[in-house]
Amino acid sequence: MDSDCPALFPKCRGRKILDPLNLFVDLTGGASETATCAAALAAFPAFAADLAALSANETAAGDVLITSSQTFQLPVDGGTFGVGLRVVDLASLRMNSGSKLQLNGGVTTNVVVIRVTGLFSTVSAEIILSGLTPEQVLFVSAAGASMSFTKFRGTVVSPMDPVIFAGGTTTTLEGAILARNMTVGVNVQVIHRPWSGMIP
């Protein structure tokens, strides 16, 4: 990370891990972040099963297609999510260029889980949070995801299939990705704000 670069060695910023001029990379496998990652991988199957077992308690939205420049809101009635843990099931989620998905949290909403059972595909789209933070929002993709966002807020979980997060000059991921395989494109600014919710 850029913050790991000593002030007198700015050249380590933006360099590849195996770049010989980047002298501040630990390739031993003994870094604390490596252990954290290994623990997360070990816990992943049980976590995915717990997410799948949750009962939906918000109105399902079916197949959602958000056309260019359109804003689609959840809950679908235009109000706010209810008390505690809220779970919404979508059959699919497709967002065209310039579209927005707005999630509206209530004052008593703790976390929101959006489960997408089918296609999850976006092009230069944006997730807007109202009354929620990225740490409170979790997208669960049962069939993998191919995503291109200007701004994505929340954590994506894909237990079985890969997540592809395309890059761009204005792409920001404010959250996290937890997937069996993932590809993150160039020029993606990642602000690590992972989901902090609890599953009962």
N, C-alpha and C positions, 0 to 999 in steps of 0.2 A: 504494500500500500504506500501511497505517496507520503503518508504521515510517518512511515518507518524510515524514510530517507533522511539521513543526517543533514543538517542545514548546510554544511560545507560540501555536500555531494549531491547537488541538484540533478546531476546527469542520470541518477538511478531512476528518476521519475519517467514513466512512460516506456521504459525499456522492457524487453521480453525477459522471461524468467531465466532463459539459458544464455542471454547476452553476456559475453565475458566481461563487458564493461559495467555490468550490474553486480556489484560486490556485496550486496546486502540481501541475498536470497539464501534461505536455509534449505538445502536439498538432502539433508540427512534423514528426514522423516521423523525427527524427534521433536519438532515444534509443537507447542501446545495446541495450535489451531488444527494440526493433523489429528491429534487425539479427539478433539471435539467433533471433527468431521466423521471419524470412524464410529464414534458413539452414535451420532445421528443416523448413519447408515444402518447400524445394527438395530436401532429402534424403529426404522422406517416401516417395515411390514406391519407391526402391531399398530402403529399410528394410522396407517392407511386403512386397516380393518376397522378401527374405532370410528374413523370419519365415514366409512361406508355404512356403518350400523346406526348412525344418527337418524332420528326421525325428522322429516321435514315439518316445519311449523309455520311456514309462510306460504302464500299462494304461489304455486308453480307457474312459471312463465312459458313453458313449452319451448318451441323452436323460436329463438329470438334472432331476428335480422335487423340490425341497425344500419340504416342507409346513410349515405354521405351527408355530413353536416347535421345529422339528426342526433338528439339527445334522448336516450331511453332511461327511465327511472325505475329503480326497485326500492321499496315494494311497488308492485304494478298499480296499486290504487292511488299512487301519488303521495301517500302519507309517509310515515317513518316506521322503521323496524320496531318491534316490540321489546319486551323485557328479556334480559339475559342473552342466552345463545340463540341466534336465529339461523335457520337453515332453509335455503331456497334451492329447489331442483330445476335445472334447465335441460331440455332435451338436446339443445345445441345453442351455440352462441357465435354469431358471425357479425363482425363490425367492419363496415366499409370505411374508406379513407375519410378522415375528418369527423368520424362519428364519436359519440361520447356515451359512456355508461355511468350514470350517477347513482350512487348508493346513499340512501338517506337514513342515518342513524337517529334513534330517539335518545332522550336523556338517560334512559335506563337500559339501553342496548349495550351489552358487553362485547360480544363478537358476532361477526356475520360469516357464514360459510355458504359459498355459492358452488353447488355441485353441477358440473356439466358432463352429462353422460355420453354425448355424441361429439360432433365436430366443434372444435374451439379454434376459431380462426379470426385474426384481426389484421387490418392494414392501416397504419398511421392513425391509430385511434387513441382514445384517452379514457382513463378511469378517473372519475371525479368522486371525492368523498365529502359528504356533508354530515357533520356531527359524528364523524368517525376518523380514526387515524389508520395508517397502513398496518400497524401492529394488530388491529382489530379485524382485519379482513383476510379471508382465505378463499382462494379459488381452487377447487378440486377438479382435475381433468381426468376422466376415466379413459379417454382415447388419445391422450397426448395433445399438444397444442403447438400451433404455428402462429407466432405473434409478432406484430410490428406495431409499436406504440410510439407516440410522442411522449406520453407520460403514463406509466403504469404504477398504481399504488396498491400494495397488498402483497401477499405471498401466494405463489402458485405451487400446487402439489400435484404431481403426476406419477402415481404408483407404478404403472406398467409401461408407459410409453414416453418417448422423448419430448422435451420442450425445446423449441427453437425460438429464440428471442432475437429478431433481426435488429441490426444496428442502423444508426442514422445520425446526422449531425445534431439533432435535437432530441435524442432518445434518452429518457430517464427512467430507470427502474428504482422505485422507492419502495423497497420491500425485500423479497427473497424468492429463490426458486429451489424447490426440493423435488428432484426427479431422478428416475433411474439413469437417464442420460440427458444432457442438456448442451445446447450450443448458444453462446452469447456472441452476437456480432460485434464488429469494431465500432468504436465511438459511442458505446453505450455507457452512460454514467450510472453507476450503481451506488445507491445510498442504502446501506444495509439497515433495514428496519423490519426484522422478521416478525412473524405472527407470534403473539404472546398469550393467546387464549388458552383456556383449559377445557378439556372435554370431560363431561360428567361421567 
